[in-house]
Amino acid sequence: MTKKKIEGKINDSERVEPSTVEEEIEEQEQPEGGLDELESLEAELEAAKAQAAEYLDGWQRAQAEFSNYRKRQEAERGQMMALANTAVLHKILPVVDDFERALATLPDDLRRLTWCEGVFLIKAKLDALLDSEGVKPIETEGQAFDPVYHEAVTYEEAPGYEEGQIIGEVQRGYMLGERVLRPAMVRVAKAPTTSSTEHANTHANTIEDKEE
C-alpha cells in the first residue's frame, strides 16, 4: 500500500459530519434539565418572598402589641399617681379649712402683726400648692344647687332667694381637674310654706290698711 492511500484512509476516518457538530453545540448551549432548574429557582424565590412577608407581618403585630402594652402601662401608672395624689390632697384640705376659719375670725387690728402675716403667707403657699396640683375651688355664690358639685346641709326659707338657690357656703368644695375632689357643703333656699305665704300676705295687707 502506498503512502498516499494510507493518508487518505486516515483522513476519511477523522472526518466529522457537519450535522453531528451542530447537535453537540446545541447540547452544550442547552444543558439537560436547565428549564426545570429555572422553575425550581423561581419557586424558591416565591417561597422566600412569602416567608419574608410573614416575618414582616409578625414583626409589625409584635410592635403594635408592645406599643399598646406600653400605653396601658403608662395609663395605669398615671391612674395610680392620680389616686395617690387624691389621697394626699384629701388630707391637706382639712388643714386649709382650719386656716380659713382661723383667718375669718381674726380681728382686723391683729392682721398687720408680723406673726399674722406669717400665717397668711403659709395659707398662700397652701393655695399655691393646691393650684399647682390642678385643685380649684367650686363656685357656690349665686349658683343653683347641683348635687354633682354641692352637698346640702340645710334647706331654709330665705327671702330674696329662689327655690334651689344657694344661700351660703358652710365648707368649701374643690375640683381636681374634671373630677369632684370634695363637694361644697351649702345652705339651700326652699319655697316658703303656705302658712308662711299667707302670713306674709296678711302682714302686707295690714300695713297697706294702716297706710290708708
C-alpha positions as CSV (number, residue, x, y, z in Angstrom):
1,M,0.0,0.0,0.0
2,T,1.4,3.3,-1.0
3,K,1.8,6.3,1.3
4,K,-0.9,8.3,-0.3
5,K,-3.5,5.6,0.1
6,I,-2.7,5.3,3.8
7,E,-3.1,9.0,4.4
8,G,-6.4,9.0,2.6
9,K,-7.8,6.4,4.8
10,I,-6.7,8.2,7.9
11,N,-8.3,11.4,6.7
12,D,-11.6,9.6,6.0
13,S,-11.7,8.1,9.5
14,E,-11.2,11.5,11.2
15,R,-13.7,13.3,9.1
16,V,-16.7,14.6,11.1
17,E,-20.2,15.2,9.6
18,P,-21.5,18.8,10.0
19,S,-24.8,17.6,11.4
20,T,-23.0,15.9,14.3
21,V,-21.1,19.1,15.2
22,E,-24.4,21.1,15.3
23,E,-26.0,18.6,17.6
24,E,-23.1,18.8,20.0
25,I,-23.2,22.6,20.1
26,E,-26.9,22.6,20.8
27,E,-26.4,20.2,23.6
28,Q,-23.7,22.4,25.1
29,E,-25.9,25.6,24.8
30,Q,-28.9,23.9,26.3
31,P,-27.8,21.8,29.3
32,E,-30.0,18.9,30.2
33,G,-32.6,19.9,32.9
34,G,-31.9,23.7,32.5
35,L,-35.7,24.6,32.3
36,D,-36.5,22.5,35.4
37,E,-33.7,24.2,37.4
38,L,-35.1,27.7,36.5
39,E,-38.6,26.8,37.6
40,S,-37.2,25.4,40.8
41,L,-35.3,28.7,41.5
42,E,-38.4,30.7,40.8
43,A,-40.4,28.6,43.2
44,E,-37.8,29.0,45.9
45,L,-37.8,32.8,45.3
46,E,-41.6,32.9,45.7
47,A,-41.4,30.9,48.9
48,A,-38.7,33.2,50.3
49,K,-40.8,36.2,49.5
50,A,-43.9,34.7,51.2
51,Q,-41.8,33.8,54.3
52,A,-40.3,37.4,54.4
53,A,-43.8,38.8,54.2
54,E,-44.9,36.5,57.0
55,Y,-42.0,37.6,59.2
56,L,-42.7,41.3,58.4
57,D,-46.4,40.8,59.4
58,G,-45.4,39.1,62.6
59,W,-42.9,41.8,63.5
60,Q,-45.5,44.5,62.8
61,R,-48.0,42.8,65.1
62,A,-45.5,42.4,67.8
63,Q,-44.5,46.0,67.6
64,A,-48.2,47.1,67.7
65,E,-48.8,44.8,70.8
66,F,-45.8,46.2,72.5
67,S,-46.9,49.8,71.8
68,N,-50.4,49.0,73.2
69,Y,-48.8,47.4,76.3
70,R,-46.6,50.4,76.9
71,K,-49.6,52.7,76.6
72,R,-51.6,50.6,79.1
73,Q,-48.7,50.7,81.5
74,E,-48.4,54.5,81.2
75,A,-52.2,54.9,81.7
76,E,-52.2,52.6,84.8
77,R,-49.2,54.4,86.2
78,G,-50.9,57.7,85.7
79,Q,-54.1,56.4,87.4
80,M,-52.1,55.1,90.4
81,M,-50.3,58.5,90.7
82,A,-53.6,60.3,90.5
83,L,-55.1,58.1,93.2
84,A,-52.1,58.7,95.4
85,N,-52.3,62.5,94.9
86,T,-56.0,62.4,95.6
87,A,-55.4,60.7,99.0
88,V,-52.8,63.2,99.9
89,L,-54.9,66.2,98.8
90,H,-57.9,64.9,100.9
91,K,-55.6,65.0,103.9
92,I,-54.5,68.6,103.2
93,L,-58.0,70.0,102.7
94,P,-58.9,69.9,106.4
95,V,-55.8,71.9,107.2
96,V,-56.8,74.5,104.6
97,D,-60.3,74.6,106.2
98,D,-58.7,75.3,109.6
99,F,-56.6,78.2,108.2
100,E,-59.7,79.7,106.5
101,R,-61.8,79.5,109.7
102,A,-59.0,81.0,111.8
103,L,-58.3,83.8,109.4
104,A,-62.0,84.6,109.0
105,T,-62.3,85.2,112.8
106,L,-59.1,87.2,113.1
107,P,-59.6,90.7,114.4
108,D,-58.7,93.5,112.0
109,D,-56.2,95.1,114.5
110,L,-54.2,91.9,114.5
111,R,-53.9,91.3,110.8
112,R,-50.8,93.6,110.4
113,L,-48.8,91.9,113.1
114,T,-45.7,90.0,111.9
115,W,-46.9,86.6,113.1
116,C,-50.2,87.1,111.4
117,E,-48.5,88.0,108.2
118,G,-46.6,84.7,108.5
119,V,-49.9,82.8,108.9
120,F,-51.3,84.5,105.8
121,L,-48.1,83.5,103.9
122,I,-48.5,79.9,104.9
123,K,-52.1,79.9,103.7
124,A,-51.0,81.4,100.4
125,K,-48.4,78.7,100.0
126,L,-51.1,76.0,100.6
127,D,-53.3,77.7,98.0
128,A,-50.4,77.7,95.5
129,L,-49.7,74.0,96.2
130,L,-53.3,73.1,95.5
131,D,-53.4,75.2,92.4
132,S,-50.2,73.5,91.1
133,E,-51.9,70.1,91.5
134,G,-54.9,71.2,89.5
135,V,-57.2,71.8,92.5
136,K,-59.7,74.5,92.1
137,P,-62.5,75.7,94.5
138,I,-66.1,75.0,93.5
139,E,-68.2,78.2,92.9
140,T,-71.2,78.5,95.1
141,E,-72.1,82.2,95.4
142,G,-75.3,82.9,93.5
143,Q,-75.3,79.4,92.0
144,A,-78.2,76.9,91.7
145,F,-77.8,73.8,93.8
146,D,-76.3,70.9,91.9
147,P,-76.0,67.6,93.7
148,V,-72.9,66.7,91.5
149,Y,-70.9,69.6,93.0
150,H,-72.8,70.6,96.1
151,E,-74.0,68.8,99.3
152,A,-77.0,70.4,101.0
153,V,-76.6,70.9,104.8
154,T,-79.9,72.6,105.3
155,Y,-82.9,73.8,103.3
156,E,-84.2,77.1,104.5
157,E,-86.8,79.7,103.7
158,A,-84.8,82.8,102.6
159,P,-86.4,85.9,101.3
160,G,-84.7,87.2,98.2
161,Y,-83.6,83.7,97.1
162,E,-85.3,81.5,94.6
163,E,-86.0,77.9,95.4
164,G,-82.9,75.7,94.9
165,Q,-80.6,78.7,95.0
166,I,-77.6,78.5,97.3
167,I,-77.9,80.8,100.4
168,G,-74.4,80.3,101.8
169,E,-71.3,78.1,101.9
170,V,-70.6,76.0,105.1
171,Q,-67.5,74.3,103.8
172,R,-65.7,74.9,100.5
173,G,-65.6,72.3,97.9
174,Y,-62.8,71.5,95.4
175,M,-62.4,70.1,91.9
176,L,-59.4,68.1,90.8
177,G,-59.3,68.6,87.1
178,E,-62.7,67.5,85.8
179,R,-63.4,65.4,88.9
180,V,-65.0,66.5,92.2
181,L,-62.4,66.1,94.9
182,R,-64.8,67.2,97.6
183,P,-68.3,68.6,97.2
184,A,-69.1,72.0,98.7
185,M,-71.4,71.9,101.7
186,V,-74.0,74.6,101.3
187,R,-77.3,76.0,102.6
188,V,-80.1,75.9,100.0
189,A,-83.2,78.0,99.7
190,K,-86.6,76.3,99.7
191,A,-90.0,77.5,98.7
192,P,-92.0,79.2,101.5
193,T,-94.8,77.1,103.1
194,T,-98.4,78.0,102.5
195,S,-98.9,79.3,106.1
196,S,-95.8,81.5,105.7
197,T,-97.0,82.9,102.5
198,E,-100.5,83.6,103.9
199,H,-98.9,85.2,106.9
200,A,-96.7,87.4,104.7
201,N,-99.7,88.4,102.6
202,T,-101.7,89.2,105.7
203,H,-98.9,91.3,107.2
204,A,-98.6,93.2,103.9
205,N,-102.3,93.8,103.7
206,T,-102.3,95.1,107.3
207,I,-99.6,97.6,106.5
208,E,-101.4,98.8,103.5
209,D,-104.6,99.3,105.5
210,K,-102.8,101.3,108.1
211,E,-101.3,103.5,105.5
212,E,-104.7,104.2,104.0
